[in-house]
């Protein structure tokens, strides 16, 4: 352990030495406009300079997003230190912080203008149905660490806060056509305008592609279809009722399908059909120059269906040894021969959420925000619940954050969340940070936080029996154990961030340690299950609290930015970890009744990214390099070897007039590399090329 800790403390010494060197410089207090440190709201709901933020926050603005050439919102997270993105299928993504990932993004809160897109029913994010297009994004604030006192329990490992362009400042019309290999096709239209005191925006988008090539099933047959076809509509409006009151509303609708892997050899390839609808209402009331009251309410609806039937009747079913079991099952059950339906993502979920908050800036420079909220989640699925009844959860929460200047150069941030839910007992999530401003444009941060992730409705209530049409149970496939508890994290970090005033350079470094406990995982139980008096090898999956793990390391980002569209940005993470979780019990024929999976292999030792952009007149040239060391993805994933990916893009603007412009973008991903694996060997990412032509009317 001593050897493993050496890089951690060595990094700390380098950080402190570097800070002392920069502090010793004689700086001009007048900062360059492109290297100024931003203000953020995502860390505590308070409008704060990052110098006083209680957490590390990465800000990715519109110019950076354009320079990446990315067409997937999930890909943007490759710019965040310590974040890892994996293709869990042809058109599915998982985003994790500091490793230990699976196909579900289940420890991250993703917000769209304050509306949570976290699917509480299944504890994940669907990056295809966020209700926002990548071209609509103004900036993304990524809180790298727990932020429950700002955005409740599911901001467990971090918060991704996507902020769209201000309607009043948006282009009056935007449209693009995109084409590329892998069948990539996209058409998007956006119109913004105003009527009296109402600003509005319509966006429509349709997109499809062919997913991955050469995807094989478990039997070596290249018959997996993982294509995608998705259609989006959204509407936003903002009305200034008077000088003190503003009302905003947003509606979005997504409909489409994506291909999936077959469940096993007897089931056909299947599509997952998905529909997502969201509605949001926000009201802001200015009580005084220093006081504000805000109301935020939204509703999310989601319907997924991937049910498919066997390609042959039940009577032709064979076991793993090739013995016919179909006739036997039909004989003992008394059921007629039939086709059996199965699926893995069939459910309907609803989330209704409302909250109110009050914020105030006091005369002694203390600012605070307090609020309360209520949330109601439901999920029904004939697939996962034996009784075929809907399950639900009600959550009540109180939250507060305060920024207190203790000394002229020392600021304290205190925050807490109290959350009561039916899926677990009442939880308290506190956070404390001290920020010492060692220079007008530089500060040191010391922070500690504790947070919880509530079990999803599926994790809490799942029970899936494989049964025939007459109710005869063949086998139990999935169930939740009793007394499932929330996951917990205790986080410590030391940060140093700042900028130079006579040189367009800014940076942020962070030493961290995170302790996770009561990890929720799927555990394979090989014990024999007795169904209807007949013994079957069940190999049941049980959902339970299985283990723990710790991560610690050093990460950061450095940006040289003399102009908005010309910059050089570098980010990195040096990570370590240990821990284990229970993965298998009652293994037949094994001397060990329990098997554990070590977590260390799921935490990359190092990763880095470089994004360079140079604007010359109406041309812009961009290059991105992204590297990740060996990383094992758990659950459905596999070990992914280290890889380095190079992307490049060229942007050319043609100004037709002072109000009309055509832009041509040529982008390439994974240049010079035949293919690499991010999540599973079945999904190998080979070079991709896109051409986009867009028209903008200002």
Secondary structure, 3 states (H helix, E strand, C coil): CHHHHHHHHHHHHHHHHHHHHHHHCCCCCCCCCCCCCCEECCCCCCCEEHHHCCCCEEEEEHHHHHHHCCCCCHHHHHHCCCEEEEECCCCCEEEEECCCCCCCCCCCEEEECCEECCECCCCECCCCCCCCCHHHEEEEEEECCCCHHHHCCCCCCCEEEEEECCHHHCCCEEEEEEEECCCCEEEEEEEEEEECCEEEEEEEEEEEECCCCCCCCCCCCCCCCCCEEEEEEEEEEEEECCCCEEEEEEEEEEEEEEEECCCCCCECCEEEEEEEEEEEEEEEEEEECCEEEEEEEEEEEEEEECCEEECCCHHHCECCCCCECHHHHHHHHCCCCCCCEECCCCEEEEEEEEEEEEEEECCCCCEEEEEEEEEEEEEECCCCCCCCCCEEEEEEEEEEEEEEEEECCEEEEEEEEEEEECCEEEEEEEEEEEEEEEECCEEEEEEEEEEEECCCHHHHHCEEEEECCCCCEEEEEEEECCCCCCEEEEEEEEEEEEECCCCCEEEEEEEEEEEEEEEEEEEEECCCEEECCEEECCCEEEEEEEEEEEEEEEEEEEEEEEECCEEEEEEEEEEEEEEEEEEEECCCCCCCCEEEEECHHHCCCEEEEEEEEEEECCEEEEEEEEEECCEECCCCCCEECCEEEEEEEEEEEEECCCCEEEEEEEEEECCCCCEEECCCCCCEEECEEEEEEEEEEC
